[in-house]
Amino acid sequence: MATECQAWLNDNPVENNSLLSSDDEKVETLNIDNEINGNWITATSSTIHEARVKAKAKRRLRKNSSRDSGRGDSLSDNGESLPPTSPKGKLLDRKSRSGKGRGLLKKGGAGGKGVWGSPGEVYDLEEIDVKDPNYDEDQENCVYETVVLPLDEGVFEKTVTPIVQEYFEHGDTNEVAELLSELNLGEMKSDVPMLAVSLALEAKASHRELTSRLLTDLCGKLLSTADVEKSFDRLLRELPELVLDTPGAPQLVGQFIARAVGDKILSRDYIESYKGKVDCDHARAALDRAAVLLKMSKGGLWGIGGGQRPVKQLIKEINLLLKEYLLSGDVAEAERCLQELEVPHFYHEFIYEAVVMVLESTGETTFKMVLQLLKFLWESSVITVDQMRRGFERVYMEIPEINIDVPHAYSVLEQFVEQSFNAGVINKKLRDLCPCRGRKRFVSEGDGGRLKLESY
């Protein structure tokens, strides 16, 4: 067979082609011209040559495509692209090297570290295997709950105090009840009313009213009548210490007891049970105060505080305050009563009423006393610049109507404004805004005896 092939090649020589550049390919062309991919063919030399060129090109294309398919440009540690034949590029290649891959993720995206499974997969509750060696029959009926440790005395005060102080701002008893229910108060439950009352003793009257409402709303939900009684018993025992910080603590605690009895969170026999059994003078004063208040009135004892009161009621109380001051002359008491109104935004009404009272007075006593009071309140920073300005401007605007009832209102107002400026109560700009009424001019001056228009 080999002899016949050699004889046929000698009879049909094949010329060298420049497309085959390597020496091995030339030798292969001279020796085996009619063998392609291991198959013997019968063809002309040109046909054999073309078939070999196409087969070689296909092999190169298949080799490159299988090596670089789906990998893209691999990068080295320095950020440079790696050649397709780089070993590191092959390690980073996660695509199929067979050339048959579709570019999809392995395992449908459910493989790799930190993967919870393929998207959209829902896990059911794992059923307990009875045949499991670690199976425990008692675990099936176990109920797991969060355990909150009971508060001790130190942690109780630090936790509950901010809740009560915040309640003084928003006044929502439901929020306080919800916050306290999340705590494991344990035996400290009866200390909640005592802590609230202790904080209210140093606060305003409106805060004491809020504290009484809080105790009423908490009783039955979070507290019992026994807890409230226990709390007030402790308050009466600690009154000597409370008096050091709040001198009026016995009277205030007595008011709290009377309000609690009126709200039916304390029994009416509570005060009677202490008769003849009290050795402390402060506790006796508190119980006497509660007994007297229960005989006098029923319901709320603190009143409505702050801006919750009607405007007419506030104006009435301001007038009573000024009249009481004119009788007593005690500026400190007037300051205290003014601050107890808890309406700093309404102090301009106090200035207005005080100046009008000066305009309507007949003697100089009211003039001097009101000026002294305004100077004292200004120096003590009780009344601000804005409230003082608004009060005087209201008088300036209404002076024409006041002048109808008080003929000399313009002259008295000019004198009071000038004295207030000299005392430092008002500034120069506010003094210059004071309206003045011109004098009656003569006919010879050309106005026919008419009065000048009022100017501001």
KOLFI-228790 format. One line per field, with one value per residue (C-alpha): x, y, z; residue number from 1; residue in one letter. Coordinates in nm, 4 decimals. Layout:
N
X: [X | ...] .
Y: [Y | ...] .
Z: [Z | ...] .
nr: [NUM | ...] .
rest: [A | ...] .
***
This chain:
456
X: [0.0000 | 0.2771 | 0.4638 | 0.1631 | 0.1166 | 0.4801 | 0.4587 | 0.1493 | 0.3151 | 0.6159 | 0.3910 | 0.1917 | 0.4250 | 0.2684 | 0.4192 | 0.5032 | 0.2555 | 0.3550 | 0.0517 | 0.2124 | 0.4972 | 0.6406 | 0.8901 | 0.6823 | 0.3887 | 0.6036 | 0.7286 | 0.3763 | 0.2584 | 0.5282 | 0.4835 | 0.1088 | -0.0865 | -0.3971 | -0.4675 | -0.7027 | -0.7963 | -0.6813 | -0.8911 | -0.7558 | -0.9162 | -0.8832 | -0.8604 | -0.6453 | -0.3597 | -0.5423 | -0.8490 | -0.6385 | -0.4556 | -0.7749 | -0.9267 | -0.6181 | -0.6208 | -0.9888 | -0.9435 | -0.6512 | -0.8447 | -1.1391 | -0.9117 | -0.7623 | -1.1074 | -1.2471 | -0.9487 | -0.9684 | -1.3464 | -1.3537 | -1.0746 | -1.2099 | -1.5881 | -1.7858 | -1.4748 | -1.4197 | -1.1000 | -0.9352 | -0.7468 | -0.4241 | -0.3447 | -0.2099 | -0.5278 | -0.3767 | -0.5656 | -0.4390 | -0.3857 | -0.6446 | -0.3986 | -0.3072 | -0.3492 | -0.4923 | -0.7502 | -0.8611 | -0.8998 | -1.1277 | -1.3366 | -1.6654 | -1.8196 | -1.8285 | -1.5106 | -1.6794 | -1.8186 | -2.1753 | -2.2716 | -2.5544 | -2.3979 | -2.6347 | -2.5437 | -2.4458 | -2.7276 | -2.9679 | -2.8147 | -2.8614 | -2.4962 | -2.2035 | -2.1335 | -2.3975 | -2.6725 | -3.0122 | -3.1317 | -3.2654 | -3.4865 | -3.8506 | -3.7829 | -4.0025 | -3.8934 | -4.1569 | -4.1403 | -3.9092 | -4.0984 | -3.9696 | -3.8280 | -3.9351 | -3.6569 | -3.3908 | -3.1501 | -3.1676 | -3.5480 | -3.6996 | -4.0720 | -4.0881 | -3.9669 | -4.2863 | -4.4942 | -4.2342 | -4.3337 | -4.0483 | -4.1101 | -3.8930 | -3.8209 | -3.7890 | -3.6163 | -3.7940 | -3.6584 | -3.4710 | -3.5025 | -3.2148 | -3.3090 | -3.6772 | -3.6210 | -3.3931 | -3.6429 | -3.9757 | -3.8683 | -3.8134 | -4.1507 | -4.3331 | -4.1419 | -4.2228 | -4.5874 | -4.5888 | -4.5168 | -4.7617 | -5.0299 | -5.1155 | -5.1958 | -5.2340 | -4.8726 | -4.7541 | -4.9614 | -4.8168 | -4.4583 | -4.5064 | -4.6722 | -4.3566 | -4.1570 | -4.1529 | -4.2269 | -4.2800 | -4.2939 | -4.2071 | -4.5533 | -4.6806 | -4.3942 | -4.5247 | -4.7843 | -4.5319 | -4.2706 | -4.5261 | -4.6531 | -4.2967 | -4.2119 | -4.5377 | -4.4687 | -4.1834 | -4.3747 | -4.6561 | -5.0237 | -5.1030 | -4.8557 | -5.0246 | -5.3560 | -5.1957 | -5.0552 | -5.3994 | -5.5417 | -5.2575 | -5.3228 | -5.6935 | -5.6300 | -5.3640 | -5.5795 | -5.7581 | -5.5273 | -5.1856 | -5.2423 | -5.4890 | -5.6493 | -5.4165 | -5.1135 | -5.2418 | -5.3059 | -4.9616 | -4.8074 | -4.9834 | -4.8899 | -4.5270 | -4.5740 | -4.7107 | -4.4146 | -4.1598 | -4.3185 | -4.0438 | -3.7891 | -4.0117 | -4.0642 | -3.6910 | -3.7199 | -4.0848 | -4.2031 | -4.5664 | -4.5537 | -4.8072 | -5.0783 | -5.0052 | -5.0090 | -5.3378 | -5.4787 | -5.3602 | -5.5305 | -5.8549 | -5.8432 | -5.7764 | -6.0749 | -6.2870 | -6.1756 | -6.2604 | -5.9131 | -5.8932 | -6.1686 | -6.3402 | -6.2330 | -5.8673 | -5.8513 | -6.0631 | -5.8245 | -5.5443 | -5.7355 | -5.5487 | -5.2636 | -5.0460 | -4.7476 | -4.5902 | -4.7102 | -4.6622 | -4.8695 | -5.1401 | -5.1470 | -5.1807 | -5.4725 | -5.6472 | -5.6083 | -5.7606 | -6.0541 | -6.1322 | -6.1162 | -6.3499 | -6.6060 | -6.5740 | -6.5930 | -6.5857 | -6.4080 | -6.0877 | -5.8848 | -5.6012 | -5.8059 | -5.7192 | -5.3654 | -5.1856 | -5.3381 | -5.6182 | -5.8278 | -6.0648 | -5.9350 | -6.2111 | -6.1148 | -5.7485 | -5.8395 | -6.0531 | -5.7705 | -5.5245 | -5.7572 | -5.7953 | -5.4182 | -5.3687 | -5.6370 | -5.4872 | -5.1448 | -5.2802 | -5.4193 | -5.1151 | -4.8255 | -4.6299 | -4.4453 | -4.3036 | -4.6526 | -4.7733 | -4.4856 | -4.5647 | -4.9333 | -4.8490 | -4.6177 | -4.8796 | -5.1057 | -4.8574 | -4.9335 | -4.6069 | -4.7400 | -5.0324 | -4.8345 | -4.9053 | -5.2618 | -5.1186 | -4.9274 | -5.2365 | -5.4628 | -5.2029 | -5.1596 | -5.5365 | -5.5783 | -5.3316 | -5.5245 | -5.8539 | -5.7151 | -5.7507 | -5.4535 | -5.0788 | -5.0701 | -5.1787 | -4.9409 | -4.6373 | -4.7302 | -4.7911 | -4.4667 | -4.2838 | -4.4424 | -4.3515 | -3.9945 | -3.9662 | -4.1064 | -3.8785 | -3.5645 | -3.6540 | -3.6992 | -4.0502 | -4.1857 | -3.9935 | -3.9258 | -4.1795 | -4.4602 | -4.3845 | -4.3873 | -4.7114 | -4.8825 | -4.7939 | -4.8781 | -5.2267 | -5.2788 | -5.1564 | -5.4061 | -5.7043 | -5.6298 | -5.8965 | -6.1697 | -6.0263 | -6.0189 | -6.3976 | -6.4444 | -6.1281 | -6.0856 | -5.7288 | -5.6086 | -5.3611 | -5.1792 | -5.1648 | -5.0376 | -4.7608 | -4.6468 | -4.6539 | -4.4654 | -4.2013 | -4.1572 | -4.1399 | -3.8632 | -3.6706 | -3.7062 | -3.5695 | -3.8892 | -3.9309 | -3.6870 | -3.6715 | -3.8389 | -4.1441 | -4.1574 | -4.1581 | -4.4566 | -4.6726 | -4.9675 | -5.0198 | -5.3184 | -5.2495 | -5.3576 | -5.6554 | -5.5275 | -5.6626 | -5.8534 | -5.5712 | -5.3431 | -5.5535 | -5.7261 | -6.0640 | -6.0422 | -6.0388 | -5.8359 | -5.5365 | -5.5796 | -5.4381 | -5.0986 | -4.9149] .
Y: [0.0000 | 0.2380 | 0.1473 | 0.2353 | 0.5709 | 0.6600 | 0.5713 | 0.7862 | 1.0840 | 1.0555 | 1.0660 | 1.3697 | 1.6189 | 1.9223 | 2.2712 | 2.4631 | 2.7382 | 3.0550 | 3.0427 | 2.7575 | 2.9270 | 2.6683 | 2.3986 | 2.1248 | 2.2141 | 2.2000 | 1.8557 | 1.7420 | 1.8812 | 1.6980 | 1.3665 | 1.3447 | 1.5445 | 1.3403 | 1.2788 | 1.5175 | 1.4501 | 1.0924 | 1.0170 | 0.9302 | 1.1174 | 1.1119 | 1.4669 | 1.7108 | 1.8927 | 2.2296 | 2.0760 | 1.9066 | 2.2294 | 2.4309 | 2.1676 | 2.1679 | 2.5473 | 2.5507 | 2.2667 | 2.4451 | 2.7697 | 2.5886 | 2.4253 | 2.7589 | 2.9231 | 2.6381 | 2.6447 | 3.0226 | 3.0308 | 2.7480 | 2.9104 | 3.2674 | 3.2163 | 3.4254 | 3.5326 | 3.8812 | 4.0617 | 3.9269 | 4.1728 | 4.1174 | 4.2461 | 4.5669 | 4.6279 | 4.5174 | 4.2895 | 3.9315 | 3.7408 | 3.4739 | 3.1964 | 3.3321 | 3.0732 | 3.3376 | 3.4298 | 3.0670 | 3.0560 | 3.3620 | 3.2196 | 3.0877 | 3.0120 | 2.6814 | 2.6038 | 2.3586 | 2.6350 | 2.5157 | 2.7375 | 2.9979 | 3.2488 | 3.1643 | 3.1565 | 2.8279 | 2.6449 | 2.9162 | 3.1654 | 2.9301 | 2.8390 | 3.0078 | 3.1439 | 3.3476 | 3.2552 | 3.1677 | 2.9943 | 3.0782 | 3.3898 | 3.3239 | 3.0113 | 2.9839 | 2.7778 | 2.5956 | 2.5214 | 2.2351 | 1.9359 | 1.7597 | 1.4184 | 1.1740 | 0.9365 | 1.1997 | 1.0881 | 1.4418 | 1.4425 | 1.5445 | 1.5035 | 1.7771 | 2.0426 | 2.0280 | 2.1918 | 2.4532 | 2.8215 | 3.0730 | 3.4242 | 3.7287 | 3.7652 | 4.1215 | 4.1421 | 4.3408 | 4.6904 | 4.7660 | 5.0966 | 5.2756 | 5.1706 | 5.2381 | 5.6055 | 5.6580 | 5.4894 | 5.6281 | 5.9889 | 6.0775 | 5.9213 | 6.1414 | 6.4559 | 6.3944 | 6.3446 | 6.6961 | 6.8184 | 6.6146 | 6.5206 | 6.1830 | 5.9317 | 5.6450 | 5.6805 | 5.6705 | 5.3596 | 5.1907 | 5.2723 | 5.1531 | 4.8299 | 4.7425 | 4.7538 | 4.4793 | 4.7014 | 4.4137 | 4.5355 | 4.8901 | 4.9367 | 5.1189 | 5.3708 | 5.5146 | 5.7480 | 5.8605 | 5.9464 | 6.1342 | 6.3347 | 6.4120 | 6.5552 | 6.7514 | 6.9166 | 7.1116 | 7.1826 | 7.4165 | 7.3937 | 7.2694 | 6.9832 | 6.8879 | 6.8738 | 6.6449 | 6.4254 | 6.3835 | 6.2849 | 6.0381 | 5.8641 | 5.8406 | 5.6880 | 5.4441 | 5.3167 | 5.0092 | 4.9592 | 4.9400 | 5.0268 | 4.9115 | 5.1038 | 4.9268 | 5.0534 | 5.4118 | 5.3890 | 5.2413 | 5.5226 | 5.7978 | 5.6256 | 5.6534 | 6.0169 | 6.1030 | 5.9298 | 6.1168 | 6.4607 | 6.5862 | 6.5309 | 6.6752 | 6.9948 | 7.0695 | 7.1125 | 7.2225 | 7.4180 | 7.3922 | 7.0133 | 6.9329 | 7.1511 | 7.0157 | 6.6528 | 6.7221 | 6.8541 | 6.5415 | 6.3225 | 6.5200 | 6.4968 | 6.1207 | 6.0717 | 6.2848 | 6.0777 | 5.7599 | 5.6098 | 5.6433 | 5.5411 | 5.8035 | 5.6112 | 5.6727 | 6.0037 | 5.8723 | 5.5798 | 5.8204 | 6.0008 | 5.9810 | 5.7835 | 6.0607 | 6.1934 | 6.4016 | 6.7611 | 6.7771 | 6.4640 | 6.5965 | 6.9258 | 6.7374 | 6.5262 | 6.8314 | 7.0122 | 6.7172 | 6.6963 | 7.0678 | 7.0578 | 6.7598 | 6.9487 | 7.2650 | 7.1379 | 6.8342 | 6.7650 | 6.9277 | 7.1288 | 7.2491 | 7.4275 | 7.4621 | 7.5840 | 7.7791 | 7.8788 | 7.6242 | 7.8767 | 8.1100 | 8.4569 | 8.6286 | 8.4346 | 8.5305 | 8.8994 | 8.8805 | 8.7240 | 8.9884 | 9.2682 | 9.1052 | 9.0745 | 9.4468 | 9.5530 | 9.3346 | 9.4853 | 9.8411 | 9.7490 | 9.5637 | 9.7214 | 9.3907 | 9.3623 | 9.0179 | 8.8783 | 9.0336 | 8.8705 | 8.5317 | 8.5570 | 8.6625 | 8.3630 | 8.1272 | 8.2196 | 8.0322 | 8.2484 | 8.4295 | 8.4738 | 8.6754 | 8.9196 | 9.1983 | 9.1956 | 9.2600 | 9.5649 | 9.6904 | 9.6586 | 9.8227 | 10.1279 | 10.1642 | 10.1513 | 10.4429 | 10.6409 | 10.5873 | 10.6730 | 11.0164 | 11.0362 | 10.9916 | 10.6838 | 10.4444 | 10.6162 | 10.5593 | 10.2066 | 10.0748 | 10.2314 | 10.0669 | 9.7286 | 9.7462 | 9.8425 | 9.5505 | 9.2993 | 9.4374 | 9.4123 | 9.0581 | 8.9549 | 8.8284 | 9.0410 | 9.0364 | 9.3213 | 9.1887 | 9.1632 | 9.5121 | 9.6594 | 9.4866 | 9.6051 | 9.9732 | 9.9554 | 9.8256 | 10.1302 | 10.3575 | 10.2058 | 10.2347 | 10.5732 | 10.7523 | 10.5322 | 10.5611 | 10.9382 | 10.9420 | 10.8188 | 10.9758 | 11.3329 | 11.3737 | 11.0331 | 11.1811 | 11.3999 | 11.1238 | 10.8749 | 11.1131 | 11.1588 | 10.7831 | 10.6983 | 10.9592 | 10.8310 | 10.4722 | 10.5720 | 10.7446 | 10.4306 | 10.2132 | 10.0173 | 10.1120 | 10.2282 | 10.5554 | 10.4132 | 10.3008 | 10.6373 | 10.8270 | 10.6223 | 10.7628 | 10.9570 | 11.3149 | 11.5405 | 11.8936 | 12.1916 | 12.4058 | 12.6831 | 13.0323 | 13.1806 | 13.4224 | 13.1267 | 13.0382 | 12.7140 | 12.8537 | 12.7160 | 12.3532 | 12.0884 | 11.9258 | 11.5768 | 11.3100 | 11.1839 | 10.8653] .
Z: [0.0000 | 0.0895 | -0.2299 | -0.4420 | -0.2677 | -0.3166 | -0.6809 | -0.7289 | -0.5573 | -0.7812 | -1.0868 | -0.9523 | -0.7793 | -0.5920 | -0.6097 | -0.2903 | -0.1850 | -0.0111 | 0.2203 | 0.4195 | 0.5945 | 0.8317 | 0.7318 | 0.8903 | 0.6755 | 0.3598 | 0.4497 | 0.5264 | 0.1922 | -0.0035 | 0.1717 | 0.2326 | -0.0192 | -0.0478 | 0.3252 | 0.5071 | 0.8688 | 0.8430 | 0.5297 | 0.1886 | -0.0960 | -0.4682 | -0.6010 | -0.7850 | -0.6183 | -0.6121 | -0.4488 | -0.1847 | -0.1075 | -0.0649 | 0.1619 | 0.3826 | 0.4166 | 0.5161 | 0.7661 | 0.9305 | 0.9572 | 1.1172 | 1.3741 | 1.4724 | 1.5004 | 1.7074 | 1.9400 | 2.0062 | 2.0477 | 2.3010 | 2.5001 | 2.5100 | 2.4973 | 2.7553 | 2.9398 | 2.8077 | 2.8962 | 3.2114 | 3.4233 | 3.6105 | 3.9590 | 3.8045 | 3.6055 | 3.2704 | 3.0390 | 3.0242 | 2.7029 | 2.6210 | 2.6980 | 3.0451 | 3.3241 | 3.5573 | 3.2987 | 3.2836 | 3.6612 | 3.6569 | 3.3767 | 3.5182 | 3.1810 | 3.0104 | 2.8115 | 2.5844 | 2.3666 | 2.4262 | 2.7223 | 2.7057 | 2.9480 | 3.2363 | 3.6067 | 3.7555 | 3.9351 | 3.8378 | 4.0849 | 4.3799 | 4.4217 | 4.5948 | 4.9398 | 5.1234 | 4.8795 | 5.0211 | 4.7092 | 4.3699 | 4.3371 | 4.4195 | 4.6195 | 4.9308 | 5.2284 | 5.4264 | 5.7959 | 5.8641 | 5.9839 | 6.2902 | 6.2152 | 6.4837 | 6.3819 | 6.4378 | 6.7137 | 6.8624 | 6.8667 | 7.2001 | 7.2481 | 7.5135 | 7.2659 | 7.0605 | 7.3376 | 7.4401 | 7.4265 | 7.4055 | 7.5451 | 7.6067 | 7.9760 | 8.1112 | 8.4462 | 8.7207 | 8.7865 | 9.1035 | 9.2876 | 9.1124 | 8.7609 | 8.8328 | 8.9106 | 8.6081 | 8.3762 | 8.4977 | 8.5675 | 8.1965 | 8.1120 | 8.3653 | 8.2641 | 7.9004 | 7.9967 | 8.1419 | 7.7885 | 7.5787 | 7.8387 | 7.6789 | 7.9535 | 7.7054 | 7.5963 | 7.9583 | 8.0249 | 7.7168 | 7.8141 | 8.1710 | 8.0568 | 7.8623 | 8.1870 | 8.4471 | 8.7463 | 8.9864 | 9.3448 | 9.2327 | 9.0822 | 9.3904 | 9.3615 | 9.0336 | 9.1993 | 9.4579 | 9.1959 | 8.9849 | 9.2837 | 9.3990 | 9.0573 | 9.0460 | 9.3835 | 9.2257 | 8.9034 | 8.8046 | 8.8920 | 8.5413 | 8.5904 | 8.9162 | 8.7350 | 8.4738 | 8.7517 | 8.9077 | 8.5689 | 8.5183 | 8.8489 | 8.7669 | 8.4234 | 8.5453 | 8.8298 | 8.7021 | 8.4017 | 8.5592 | 8.9245 | 9.1859 | 9.4697 | 9.7127 | 9.5135 | 9.5312 | 9.9064 | 9.9636 | 9.7628 | 9.9601 | 10.2887 | 10.1891 | 10.0859 | 10.4300 | 10.5967 | 10.3836 | 10.4167 | 10.6547 | 10.3774 | 10.1052 | 10.3055 | 10.2791 | 9.9003 | 9.8816 | 10.1877 | 10.0787 | 10.0386 | 10.3196 | 10.1630 | 9.8130 | 9.9272 | 10.1057 | 9.7780 | 9.5963 | 9.8572 | 9.8297 | 9.4503 | 9.4643 | 9.6953 | 9.4637 | 9.1618 | 9.3573 | 9.3415 | 9.7197 | 9.9586 | 10.1737 | 10.4821 | 10.3998 | 10.5885 | 10.8766 | 10.9220 | 11.0232 | 11.2976 | 11.6260 | 11.4679 | 11.3233 | 11.5156 | 11.2378 | 11.2190 | 10.8412 | 10.7837 | 11.0149 | 10.8197 | 10.4915 | 10.6178 | 10.7650 | 10.4333 | 10.2472 | 10.4870 | 10.4560 | 10.0731 | 10.0563 | 10.2634 | 10.0572 | 9.6995 | 9.4797 | 9.1549 | 9.0303 | 9.2802 | 9.0599 | 8.7951 | 8.4288 | 8.3820 | 8.1131 | 7.7840 | 7.8169 | 8.0058 | 7.8176 | 7.7322 | 7.9300 | 8.2402 | 8.1983 | 8.1599 | 8.4729 | 8.6749 | 8.5485 | 8.6616 | 9.0040 | 9.0269 | 8.9542 | 9.2005 | 9.4728 | 9.4038 | 9.4324 | 9.7741 | 9.9082 | 9.7155 | 9.7267 | 9.3937 | 9.4786 | 9.5406 | 9.2152 | 9.0294 | 9.1816 | 9.0925 | 8.7378 | 8.6868 | 8.8301 | 8.5398 | 8.3141 | 8.0116 | 7.9202 | 7.5670 | 7.7077 | 7.9238 | 7.6741 | 7.8089 | 8.1568 | 8.0246 | 7.8445 | 8.1497 | 8.3748 | 8.1485 | 8.1001 | 8.4786 | 8.5045 | 8.2435 | 8.4262 | 8.7707 | 8.9254 | 9.1625 | 9.1331 | 9.3574 | 9.0857 | 8.8407 | 9.0637 | 9.1785 | 8.8257 | 8.7058 | 8.9966 | 8.9153 | 8.5456 | 8.6316 | 8.8753 | 8.6225 | 8.3503 | 8.5643 | 8.6779 | 8.3094 | 8.3745 | 8.0893 | 7.7625 | 7.5207 | 7.2727 | 7.5284 | 7.6625 | 7.3098 | 7.2126 | 7.5311 | 7.4748 | 7.1032 | 7.1887 | 7.4118 | 7.1302 | 6.8896 | 7.1239 | 7.2790 | 7.0647 | 7.2108 | 7.5613 | 7.5264 | 7.4801 | 7.8387 | 7.9823 | 7.8512 | 7.9786 | 7.8483 | 7.5959 | 7.8466 | 8.1104 | 7.8503 | 7.7395 | 8.0982 | 8.1719 | 7.8539 | 7.9314 | 8.2882 | 8.1605 | 7.9193 | 8.1982 | 8.4147 | 8.1334 | 8.0833 | 7.7136 | 7.4473 | 7.2548 | 6.9453 | 7.1437 | 7.3214 | 6.9920 | 6.8713 | 7.1495 | 6.9976 | 7.1020 | 7.0612 | 6.9477 | 7.1533 | 7.0591 | 6.8332 | 6.8085 | 6.5134 | 6.4507 | 6.3775 | 6.0741 | 6.1662 | 6.2654 | 6.6148 | 6.4993 | 6.6766 | 6.5168 | 6.3867 | 6.6098 | 6.4993 | 6.5739] .
nr: [1 | 2 | 3 | 4 | 5 | 6 | 7 | 8 | 9 | 10 | 11 | 12 | 13 | 14 | 15 | 16 | 17 | 18 | 19 | 20 | 21 | 22 | 23 | 24 | 25 | 26 | 27 | 28 | 29 | 30 | 31 | 32 | 33 | 34 | 35 | 36 | 37 | 38 | 39 | 40 | 41 | 42 | 43 | 44 | 45 | 46 | 47 | 48 | 49 | 50 | 51 | 52 | 53 | 54 | 55 | 56 | 57 | 58 | 59 | 60 | 61 | 62 | 63 | 64 | 65 | 66 | 67 | 68 | 69 | 70 | 71 | 72 | 73 | 74 | 75 | 76 | 77 | 78 | 79 | 80 | 81 | 82 | 83 | 84 | 85 | 86 | 87 | 88 | 89 | 90 | 91 | 92 | 93 | 94 | 95 | 96 | 97 | 98 | 99 | 100 | 101 | 102 | 103 | 104 | 105 | 106 | 107 | 108 | 109 | 110 | 111 | 112 | 113 | 114 | 115 | 116 | 117 | 118 | 119 | 120 | 121 | 122 | 123 | 124 | 125 | 126 | 127 | 128 | 129 | 130 | 131 | 132 | 133 | 134 | 135 | 136 | 137 | 138 | 139 | 140 | 141 | 142 | 143 | 144 | 145 | 146 | 147 | 148 | 149 | 150 | 151 | 152 | 153 | 154 | 155 | 156 | 157 | 158 | 159 | 160 | 161 | 162 | 163 | 164 | 165 | 166 | 167 | 168 | 169 | 170 | 171 | 172 | 173 | 174 | 175 | 176 | 177 | 178 | 179 | 180 | 181 | 182 | 183 | 184 | 185 | 186 | 187 | 188 | 189 | 190 | 191 | 192 | 193 | 194 | 195 | 196 | 197 | 198 | 199 | 200 | 201 | 202 | 203 | 204 | 205 | 206 | 207 | 208 | 209 | 210 | 211 | 212 | 213 | 214 | 215 | 216 | 217 | 218 | 219 | 220 | 221 | 222 | 223 | 224 | 225 | 226 | 227 | 228 | 229 | 230 | 231 | 232 | 233 | 234 | 235 | 236 | 237 | 238 | 239 | 240 | 241 | 242 | 243 | 244 | 245 | 246 | 247 | 248 | 249 | 250 | 251 | 252 | 253 | 254 | 255 | 256 | 257 | 258 | 259 | 260 | 261 | 262 | 263 | 264 | 265 | 266 | 267 | 268 | 269 | 270 | 271 | 272 | 273 | 274 | 275 | 276 | 277 | 278 | 279 | 280 | 281 | 282 | 283 | 284 | 285 | 286 | 287 | 288 | 289 | 290 | 291 | 292 | 293 | 294 | 295 | 296 | 297 | 298 | 299 | 300 | 301 | 302 | 303 | 304 | 305 | 306 | 307 | 308 | 309 | 310 | 311 | 312 | 313 | 314 | 315 | 316 | 317 | 318 | 319 | 320 | 321 | 322 | 323 | 324 | 325 | 326 | 327 | 328 | 329 | 330 | 331 | 332 | 333 | 334 | 335 | 336 | 337 | 338 | 339 | 340 | 341 | 342 | 343 | 344 | 345 | 346 | 347 | 348 | 349 | 350 | 351 | 352 | 353 | 354 | 355 | 356 | 357 | 358 | 359 | 360 | 361 | 362 | 363 | 364 | 365 | 366 | 367 | 368 | 369 | 370 | 371 | 372 | 373 | 374 | 375 | 376 | 377 | 378 | 379 | 380 | 381 | 382 | 383 | 384 | 385 | 386 | 387 | 388 | 389 | 390 | 391 | 392 | 393 | 394 | 395 | 396 | 397 | 398 | 399 | 400 | 401 | 402 | 403 | 404 | 405 | 406 | 407 | 408 | 409 | 410 | 411 | 412 | 413 | 414 | 415 | 416 | 417 | 418 | 419 | 420 | 421 | 422 | 423 | 424 | 425 | 426 | 427 | 428 | 429 | 430 | 431 | 432 | 433 | 434 | 435 | 436 | 437 | 438 | 439 | 440 | 441 | 442 | 443 | 444 | 445 | 446 | 447 | 448 | 449 | 450 | 451 | 452 | 453 | 454 | 455 | 456] .
rest: [M | A | T | E | C | Q | A | W | L | N | D | N | P | V | E | N | N | S | L | L | S | S | D | D | E | K | V | E | T | L | N | I | D | N | E | I | N | G | N | W | I | T | A | T | S | S | T | I | H | E | A | R | V | K | A | K | A | K | R | R | L | R | K | N | S | S | R | D | S | G | R | G | D | S | L | S | D | N | G | E | S | L | P | P | T | S | P | K | G | K | L | L | D | R | K | S | R | S | G | K | G | R | G | L | L | K | K | G | G | A | G | G | K | G | V | W | G | S | P | G | E | V | Y | D | L | E | E | I | D | V | K | D | P | N | Y | D | E | D | Q | E | N | C | V | Y | E | T | V | V | L | P | L | D | E | G | V | F | E | K | T | V | T | P | I | V | Q | E | Y | F | E | H | G | D | T | N | E | V | A | E | L | L | S | E | L | N | L | G | E | M | K | S | D | V | P | M | L | A | V | S | L | A | L | E | A | K | A | S | H | R | E | L | T | S | R | L | L | T | D | L | C | G | K | L | L | S | T | A | D | V | E | K | S | F | D | R | L | L | R | E | L | P | E | L | V | L | D | T | P | G | A | P | Q | L | V | G | Q | F | I | A | R | A | V | G | D | K | I | L | S | R | D | Y | I | E | S | Y | K | G | K | V | D | C | D | H | A | R | A | A | L | D | R | A | A | V | L | L | K | M | S | K | G | G | L | W | G | I | G | G | G | Q | R | P | V | K | Q | L | I | K | E | I | N | L | L | L | K | E | Y | L | L | S | G | D | V | A | E | A | E | R | C | L | Q | E | L | E | V | P | H | F | Y | H | E | F | I | Y | E | A | V | V | M | V | L | E | S | T | G | E | T | T | F | K | M | V | L | Q | L | L | K | F | L | W | E | S | S | V | I | T | V | D | Q | M | R | R | G | F | E | R | V | Y | M | E | I | P | E | I | N | I | D | V | P | H | A | Y | S | V | L | E | Q | F | V | E | Q | S | F | N | A | G | V | I | N | K | K | L | R | D | L | C | P | C | R | G | R | K | R | F | V | S | E | G | D | G | G | R | L | K | L | E | S | Y] .
***
